[in-house]
């Protein structure tokens, strides 16, 4: 839905994304906040801000891949602005917006062809800048991302996703989910393996797998199984290749 809005408007349009969330055909399966958001959006902007004020889940960083695709890394300030425009109507807590900035930046750098180390340095820089957004809940994800990277750099085992839980939790809050997902992407050089690792750890497994998979596939595109892409396209009546090419055509 975010990608379609970007393609149609050739930019991040906050109001169009709000309307996209409200439309029945784009109702987000299982999102417990959907009805509350609809009630708030039926009132006015202040009610939307009040609804979103302390929402701090993975729903924001999980949906920012289009922002990373349309923006080059040298437009970091634009990435931060686009994240706020695309996510603040549903998630107003600083931790989730900072985490969303990290995700979008990582994808931007990976699409540009940067090396793994540079991709994650850029993600942390974006997370720090994202700490200027939203309502301060005193749970910045940047330090936790660094903790995950340090863990991977010293890791000598064979079950990274499981052992990582000693330092990070694959939880439903963005300050947990984003560092865990990015650490998987940093430590597992395969989109297939990173996705499988995420979905088998419990917690917010679907969102974390989406995040880890998006960054890892951008870094190592040949590791995302073609049959998985086809099945997702067929089951959801999507043309992901066409969507991706249109987004890339808008890359600034």
BELRA-V377576 format. One record per pair of residues at least 24 apart in sequence whose ideal C-beta (glycine too) atoms are under 10 Angstrom apart, sorted by the first residue. I is the first residue (numbers start at 0). J is the second residue. Records with the same first field share a line. If there is no record, write none. Layout:
BEGIN
I = J ; J
END
This chain:
BEGIN
0 = 24 ; 25 ; 26 ; 27 ; 62 ; 65
1 = 25 ; 62 ; 63 ; 64 ; 65 ; 66 ; 85 ; 86 ; 246
2 = 62 ; 64 ; 65 ; 66 ; 68 ; 69 ; 237 ; 239 ; 242 ; 243 ; 245 ; 246
3 = 65 ; 237 ; 242 ; 245
4 = 65 ; 85
5 = 65 ; 66 ; 68 ; 69 ; 81 ; 85 ; 242 ; 245 ; 246 ; 249
6 = 65 ; 69 ; 241 ; 242 ; 245 ; 246 ; 248 ; 249
7 = 245
8 = 249
9 = 69 ; 245 ; 248 ; 249
10 = 69 ; 81 ; 84 ; 249 ; 251
11 = 63 ; 65 ; 66 ; 69 ; 70 ; 77 ; 80 ; 81 ; 82 ; 83 ; 84 ; 85 ; 86
12 = 84 ; 85
13 = 47 ; 81 ; 83 ; 84 ; 85 ; 86 ; 87 ; 88
14 = 44 ; 84 ; 88
16 = 62 ; 84 ; 85 ; 86 ; 88 ; 89
17 = 44 ; 47 ; 88 ; 89
20 = 88 ; 89
27 = 58 ; 62 ; 89
28 = 205
29 = 205
30 = 56 ; 58 ; 89
31 = 56
32 = 56 ; 58 ; 89 ; 90
33 = 89
35 = 89
36 = 88 ; 89
39 = 88 ; 89
40 = 88 ; 89
44 = 88
47 = 87 ; 88 ; 89 ; 91
48 = 87 ; 88 ; 91 ; 134
49 = 91
50 = 88 ; 89 ; 91
51 = 86 ; 87 ; 88 ; 89 ; 90 ; 91 ; 92 ; 95 ; 133 ; 134
52 = 87 ; 90 ; 91 ; 92 ; 133 ; 134 ; 136
53 = 90 ; 91 ; 92 ; 93 ; 94 ; 95 ; 133 ; 134 ; 136
54 = 86 ; 87 ; 88 ; 89 ; 90 ; 91 ; 92 ; 95 ; 133 ; 134 ; 136 ; 172 ; 173
55 = 90 ; 91 ; 92 ; 93 ; 94 ; 95 ; 96 ; 98 ; 133 ; 134 ; 136 ; 138 ; 171 ; 172 ; 173 ; 174 ; 175
56 = 89 ; 90 ; 92 ; 94 ; 95 ; 98 ; 170 ; 171 ; 172 ; 173 ; 175 ; 176 ; 203 ; 206
57 = 90 ; 95 ; 98 ; 99 ; 102 ; 169 ; 170 ; 171 ; 172 ; 173 ; 174 ; 175 ; 176 ; 177 ; 179 ; 180 ; 202 ; 203 ; 205 ; 206 ; 207 ; 209 ; 210
58 = 86 ; 89 ; 90 ; 95 ; 99 ; 171 ; 173 ; 176 ; 203 ; 206
59 = 83 ; 85 ; 86 ; 87 ; 88 ; 89 ; 90 ; 91 ; 92 ; 94 ; 95 ; 96 ; 97 ; 98 ; 99 ; 100 ; 102 ; 133 ; 173 ; 177
60 = 86 ; 90 ; 94 ; 95 ; 96 ; 97 ; 98 ; 99 ; 100 ; 101 ; 102 ; 103 ; 129 ; 140 ; 173 ; 176 ; 177 ; 180 ; 181 ; 206 ; 207 ; 209 ; 210 ; 213
61 = 86 ; 95 ; 98 ; 99 ; 102 ; 173 ; 176 ; 177 ; 180 ; 203 ; 205 ; 206 ; 207 ; 208 ; 209 ; 210 ; 213
62 = 86 ; 89 ; 90 ; 99 ; 102 ; 103 ; 206 ; 209 ; 210 ; 213
63 = 96 ; 98 ; 99 ; 100 ; 101 ; 102 ; 103 ; 104 ; 105 ; 106 ; 107 ; 210 ; 213
64 = 102 ; 103 ; 105 ; 106 ; 107 ; 110 ; 209 ; 210 ; 212 ; 213 ; 214 ; 216 ; 217 ; 243 ; 246
65 = 103 ; 106 ; 242 ; 243 ; 245 ; 246 ; 249
66 = 99 ; 100 ; 102 ; 103 ; 104 ; 106 ; 107 ; 246
67 = 102 ; 103 ; 104 ; 105 ; 106 ; 107 ; 108 ; 109 ; 110 ; 111 ; 122 ; 125 ; 213 ; 214 ; 217 ; 246 ; 250
68 = 103 ; 106 ; 107 ; 110 ; 213 ; 217 ; 242 ; 243 ; 244 ; 245 ; 246 ; 247 ; 248 ; 249 ; 250
69 = 103 ; 107 ; 110 ; 245 ; 246 ; 247 ; 248 ; 249 ; 250 ; 251
70 = 103 ; 104 ; 106 ; 107 ; 110 ; 111 ; 249 ; 250 ; 251
71 = 107 ; 108 ; 110 ; 111 ; 250 ; 251
72 = 104 ; 105 ; 107 ; 108 ; 109 ; 110 ; 111 ; 113 ; 117 ; 118 ; 121 ; 124 ; 125
73 = 107 ; 111 ; 251
74 = 107 ; 250 ; 251
75 = 100 ; 103 ; 104 ; 107 ; 108 ; 121 ; 124 ; 125 ; 128
76 = 125 ; 128
77 = 107 ; 251
78 = 103 ; 104 ; 106 ; 107 ; 108 ; 121 ; 125 ; 128 ; 129 ; 251
79 = 103 ; 104 ; 125 ; 128 ; 129 ; 131 ; 132
80 = 132
82 = 125 ; 128 ; 129 ; 132
83 = 129 ; 131 ; 132 ; 133
86 = 132 ; 133 ; 173
87 = 132 ; 133 ; 134
90 = 133 ; 173
91 = 132 ; 133 ; 134 ; 136
92 = 132 ; 133 ; 134 ; 135 ; 136 ; 137 ; 138 ; 172 ; 173 ; 174
93 = 129 ; 130 ; 131 ; 132 ; 133 ; 134 ; 135 ; 136 ; 137 ; 138 ; 139 ; 140 ; 173 ; 174
94 = 126 ; 129 ; 130 ; 133 ; 134 ; 135 ; 136 ; 137 ; 138 ; 139 ; 140 ; 141 ; 143 ; 172 ; 173 ; 174 ; 175 ; 177
95 = 129 ; 132 ; 133 ; 136 ; 138 ; 140 ; 172 ; 173 ; 174 ; 176 ; 177
96 = 126 ; 129 ; 130 ; 131 ; 132 ; 133 ; 134 ; 173
97 = 125 ; 126 ; 127 ; 128 ; 129 ; 130 ; 131 ; 132 ; 133 ; 136 ; 138 ; 139 ; 140 ; 141 ; 144 ; 173 ; 174 ; 177
98 = 122 ; 125 ; 126 ; 129 ; 138 ; 139 ; 140 ; 141 ; 143 ; 144 ; 172 ; 173 ; 174 ; 175 ; 176 ; 177 ; 178 ; 180 ; 181 ; 210
99 = 125 ; 126 ; 129 ; 132 ; 133 ; 140 ; 173 ; 177 ; 210
100 = 124 ; 125 ; 126 ; 127 ; 128 ; 129 ; 130 ; 131 ; 132 ; 140 ; 141 ; 177
101 = 125 ; 126 ; 127 ; 128 ; 129 ; 140 ; 141 ; 144 ; 173 ; 177 ; 178 ; 180 ; 181 ; 210 ; 214
102 = 126 ; 129 ; 140 ; 173 ; 176 ; 177 ; 180 ; 181 ; 184 ; 209 ; 210 ; 211 ; 213 ; 214
103 = 129 ; 213
104 = 128 ; 129
105 = 144 ; 177 ; 180 ; 181 ; 184 ; 185 ; 210 ; 213 ; 214 ; 215 ; 217 ; 218
106 = 184 ; 210 ; 213 ; 214 ; 216 ; 217 ; 218
107 = 217 ; 250
108 = 214 ; 217 ; 218
109 = 184 ; 213 ; 214 ; 215 ; 216 ; 217 ; 218 ; 219 ; 220
110 = 217 ; 218 ; 220 ; 243 ; 246 ; 247 ; 250
111 = 217 ; 250
112 = 217 ; 218
113 = 217 ; 218
114 = 218
115 = 184 ; 185 ; 186 ; 188 ; 214 ; 215 ; 218 ; 219
116 = 148 ; 185
118 = 181 ; 184 ; 185 ; 214 ; 217 ; 218
119 = 144 ; 145 ; 147 ; 148 ; 151 ; 181 ; 182 ; 184 ; 185 ; 214 ; 218
120 = 148
122 = 148 ; 177 ; 181 ; 184 ; 185 ; 214
123 = 148 ; 181
126 = 177 ; 178 ; 181
136 = 172 ; 173 ; 174
137 = 174
138 = 172 ; 173 ; 174 ; 175
139 = 174
140 = 172 ; 173 ; 174 ; 175 ; 176 ; 177 ; 178 ; 179 ; 181
141 = 174 ; 177 ; 178
142 = 174 ; 178
143 = 167 ; 168 ; 174 ; 175 ; 177 ; 178 ; 179 ; 181 ; 182
144 = 174 ; 177 ; 178 ; 179 ; 180 ; 181 ; 182 ; 185
145 = 178 ; 182
146 = 178 ; 182
147 = 177 ; 178 ; 179 ; 180 ; 181 ; 182 ; 183 ; 184 ; 185 ; 186
148 = 178 ; 181 ; 182 ; 185 ; 186
149 = 182
150 = 182 ; 185 ; 186
151 = 182 ; 183 ; 185 ; 186 ; 187
152 = 185 ; 186
154 = 182 ; 186
158 = 196
159 = 183 ; 185 ; 186 ; 187 ; 192 ; 193 ; 196
160 = 186 ; 187 ; 192 ; 193 ; 195 ; 196 ; 197 ; 198 ; 199 ; 200 ; 207 ; 211
161 = 196 ; 199 ; 200
163 = 196 ; 200
164 = 200 ; 201 ; 202
168 = 200 ; 201 ; 202 ; 203
169 = 196 ; 197 ; 198 ; 200 ; 201 ; 202 ; 203 ; 204 ; 206 ; 207 ; 208 ; 211
170 = 201 ; 202 ; 203 ; 207
171 = 202 ; 203 ; 206 ; 207
172 = 202 ; 203
173 = 203 ; 206 ; 210
175 = 202 ; 203 ; 207
176 = 202 ; 203 ; 204 ; 206 ; 207 ; 209 ; 210 ; 211
177 = 206 ; 207 ; 210 ; 211
179 = 203 ; 207 ; 210 ; 211
180 = 206 ; 207 ; 208 ; 209 ; 210 ; 211 ; 212 ; 213 ; 214 ; 215
181 = 207 ; 210 ; 211 ; 214 ; 215
182 = 211
183 = 207 ; 208 ; 210 ; 211 ; 212 ; 214 ; 215
184 = 210 ; 211 ; 212 ; 213 ; 214 ; 215 ; 216 ; 217 ; 218 ; 219
185 = 211 ; 214 ; 215 ; 218
186 = 211 ; 215
187 = 211 ; 215 ; 219 ; 222
188 = 215 ; 218 ; 219 ; 222
189 = 215 ; 216 ; 218 ; 219 ; 221 ; 222 ; 223 ; 224
190 = 214 ; 215 ; 216 ; 217 ; 218 ; 219 ; 220 ; 221 ; 222 ; 223 ; 224 ; 227
191 = 215 ; 216 ; 219 ; 222 ; 223 ; 224 ; 227
192 = 219 ; 222
193 = 218 ; 219 ; 222 ; 223
194 = 222 ; 223 ; 224 ; 227
END
